[in-house]
Amino acid sequence: MISEWEPRCIRLEPGTYETVEQLLMCFGAGDASGLTRLFTDRVDWHGPTPRQPGGERGSYRNREIESFLLACYESLSPAGLTVRRLMVDGDQAVVIGRARCHDRATGEPRVLDFAASVTVSDGLVDTCWLLTRPAAPDPAADRLVLR
């Protein structure tokens, strides 16, 4: 007798690569709540905060990080994300890339280069280093072509 197969969704514990992939998708989509769900309850954070946009180090509850992300998304609307390098070694990953955004107040485009280093434990980020800076202008984009 053939038994009836019942489809079930089994959630496998994600590895470091899968967790970082989810982080990047949520970040690019402007999903602060989705990002927050990928952090442990308390995160060792090294990067920009509302109090110190240039960056600071501290241990923050994931809800504090969510507040920071919501503030970011209130002023900048994500328009694209380019990952230039993604390196994973065990529970650690480093991502280097570029984020394209629009300033919600002015509508002007903004481009930020970023580097992020995370440590993942049981599928959640428990340490995050985030460095950002405005991207240097692309000389090719400023070139005038005469025919």
Secondary structure, 3 states (H helix, E strand, C coil): CCCCCCCCCCCCCCCHHHHHHHHHHHHHHCCHHHHHCCEEEEEEEEECCCCCCCCEEEEEEHHHHHHHHHHHHHHEEEEEEEEEEEEEECCEEEEEEEEEEEECCCCCEEEEEEEEEEEEECCEEEEEEEEEEECCCCHHHHCCCCC
